[in-house]
Every structure is written in structure tokens, then in C-alpha cells.
Amino acid sequence: QWSTAVYINSLTGGRETWRRRRRSTAVYINSLTGGRETWRRRTSTAVYINSLTGGRETWRRRTSTAVYINSLTGGRETWRRRRTSTAVYINSLTGGRETWRRRRRSTAVYINSLTGGRETWRRRNTSTAVYVNSLTGGRETWRRRNTSTAVYVNSLTGGRETWRRRRSTAVYINSLTGGRETWRRRTSTAVYINSLTGGRETWRRTRTSTAVYINSLTGGRETWRTSTAVYINSLTGGRETWRRRTSTAVYINSLTGGRETWRRRTTSTAVYINSLTGGRETWRRRRTSTAVYINSLTGGRETWRRRTSTAVYINSLTGGRETWRRTSTAVYINSLTGGRETWRRTSTAVYINSLTGGRETWRRRTSTAVYINSLIGGRETWRRRRTSTAVYINSLTGGRETWRRRRSTAVYINSLTGGRETWRTSTAVYINSLTGGRETWRRRRSTAVYINSLTGGRETWRRRTSTAVYINSLTGGRET
């Protein structure tokens, strides 16, 4: 069966059609030329065939660079790394360079050396994020309309891209093409269907240690493997690696050489540094009732405030509100999508996401607690080995998170980052070696006060007769 999306150009009357034949090919037909452009998959390369010219455009992998070869021109387009703050894209035909550099804290500037054009992300109002293209002057703006829709407006075309919800699926509607992108669930795989191409992007699990992402159009596989948490992209061969170095967790992208680093400055702030853009994402504490997250690139603030019985999360860029309310179940409402994520209680703890319909289930089996995510089929397992260690195994990444005890301290080791989180006695001080933050449990008469040094938030346990009341100072919520 053909599933087609027809795009009509009112100037030429030409039709451009996307059709699908097999799962591995997507055929694009241009009614003006009759030319066909086909994506096929072959082992480790993604081959794009243009039926008019017969030219092949191939993505191959070579060590630290991603090389794109155009068989017609022989030109190579290469991503290389120069400095830690810039990512340089080199086109061997023109010699042009496209560079990402940082100017100010609030702007990320993309410079194209051929045109000199600048594409800049700036912030205007608290509810909008404005993207300015200096060549066209076009503005792409994210605004909010209703609580159930998030509207993206492109000032050049006037096209609107809208996220709406319908029962168990999340439907993305593009007003220009009318195409729908739908997330549905099928047994152990999460299938993403693009109505324009009919292409399927599927998350499947192969072995217990790997998670394989298959794109039906290109056949490319993206694989997560264990030990050093290495992400391999079969199309480019690029490796994205998490390594540990003393007190910092360093993320290395082998294609660009960019480093994303978590460092600790003071005890009250956790600073995330992206070496490509120089942007800083900082968690700071203002008052005891609010935790403010600042993104230095956009200036956006994400704030947790407390209001009576609900915890309201405000994103200053979109103005969207994500609200936790309590009924007989715990309902999480996202005001942008209107999606509800509900925790219900049966013999097992079932988490239902109304957008995807995915179920995340906690079950118990003898000495292990198995967490099953129905979308990806991944299993997260808690096992106990010795009496002194508890080992948490994530079947997708193979990462091990280990709790060990040493005399008076309990040391938590994350094998992916090497970060140590330490619990010490007496005042029960929890130290996170990555951020340097201290989380402290203190006791005062009948109450136990938990202090998080990063946010300054206090979580208090009080006892009243036969009930234990838990108060979270950030949200003001009570759990009894």
C-alpha cells in the first residue's frame, strides 16, 4: 500500500510526493521532473540515491570525524574540532566554515563564514523564545495559546506546528503540510510513525546490555553499550562517551570534540559548562521556598514555587505550567500538552502516561526489584550481592550503581560517572562528589529536618500520634 503526502506549490503547480514502498526505503517523487530520490540502507552506511543524476550521497565513518561524501562532486563535508569553544564544519568544495561561537551569556551565535549571516537565540518576553536569522530577518517564536496546545509560529511562512493530545497518542500537526507525527505503543517497542514518509523509528532491545534504536528509513542503528557508557551511531561511527575525572563528569563527543562538564563551584551552586557554546546552566537558591534554574544561553528561568496543595513549575520561556495535584491518585498535569501522567495503585505500582499510553511497572521478584518500562522494554534491576553492597543494574546502559558500606559511611558509586555520594554518621551528612552539594538530616525533638544545600529547601518529618507527616518546604505539600 502507498501512503502518500502531497505537497503542492501554488507558484508552479508542481507536486512533490513522499511515498513509501518497503520498510527500508522512502521514495520522494517530484511531479515536475519525475525524478525519484530514494533512501536505502546498506550495512554501516546510509545511501541516498537521486534517480535523475544517479548520484549517491553517502555517510561513512572515520575515527574522530564524520565525513559526508557526495559521489557527484567528490566533495567532502567534514566536522572537525578546533578549540574547546568552537565546533568547525568544513566544506571541502567551498572551504567555507560554519562556526558556533559564544558571545555573551545570553546569546548563542552561529556564524556562517560564506555568507557572514548570524543566527542568534535571544530572549524577549518571559513567555516567548525568539530565534532571529540575520539573513532573512525571520523570527521563529514559541508561544502558548491554550493549556492543551503549544503553538510554534514561523514568521516567514506563517506556518504553525501544534502539539495536541488525543487519547493514548500524542499527535503533532504541521499546519503547512498537514502531516501527522504519532507516537504509539506496541508491546515492547516504542514506534514513532511519521505520516509523511511512513518511516518508523523503533526502540528495541537486543541483549540485556544494549539498547538498539532502528530508523527504518536509513537502517542506521544507534547502540548504547556498557562499561564506559559508550553510545555508537552506526551511520557516522561517532562515539559519545561519559568518562570520569576526579570531581567532574566529562561528556566527550568524538565527532565534535566538545566537552560538557559538570563542575562544582560553591556549595550552593552546581554549574554545568558546555565547552562548545560556553553556556552555563546554573542551579541557585534564592529563598527557601523557590529553586531557580538559570540557563545562561537563553536566560530562561525555571522556577519551583509552592501554592497551597499544589506544586507549580513555571518555565519562563514558554510560560507553561506543570502542576502536581493530589486526588486519590497522584496526577501530573502539563499545561502545554495537557497530558496527564498518573500513578495508580494495584498489586503493582503502575505508572500510566496518557500521552504515550506507556506503562512503567514495578514488580518484585524474590530478592530483586524489577522495573519494566513498556515503551522500551528496558529493565532496571536492583539486586543484592553481598550483605554490604546493593547493585542497581540498568539493562539499557549496563551502568552499575553500587551502594557499599565502609565502617561509618555508606558510599554510593555510579559506574558511569564515577561520582561518589557519601552518607556519614552523626548528623547524617550526604555529600555528592560531583556537585559538592551537602544534603543534611538533622533532628530537632520530634522532627527530622532534611536540608538540601543546593536549593536550600527543607523537607521536614513530623510525628503526630499514629501518623508521620512529611512537609516539603519547596512545594508546601504534605504527604502523610
Protein Blocks (a to p, Z undefined) as FASTA:
>chain_A
ZZddddddfknopacddddfbfmbccdddfklopacddddehjbccdddfklopacdddd
ehjbccdddfklopacddddfbfmbccdddfklopacddddfbfmbccdddfknopacdd
ddfbfkbccdddfklopacddddfbfkbccdddfklopacddddehjbccdddfklopac
ddddehjbccdddfklopacddddfbfmbccdddfklopacdddehjopaddfklopacd
dddehjbccdddfknopacddddfbfkbccdddfknopacddddfbfmbccdddfknopa
cddddehjbccdddfklopacdddddfbdcdddfklopacdddddfbdcdddfknopacd
dddehjbccdddfklopacddddfbfmbccdddfklopacddddehjbccdddfknopac
dddehjopaddfknopacddddehjbccdddfknopacddddehjbccdddfklopacZZ
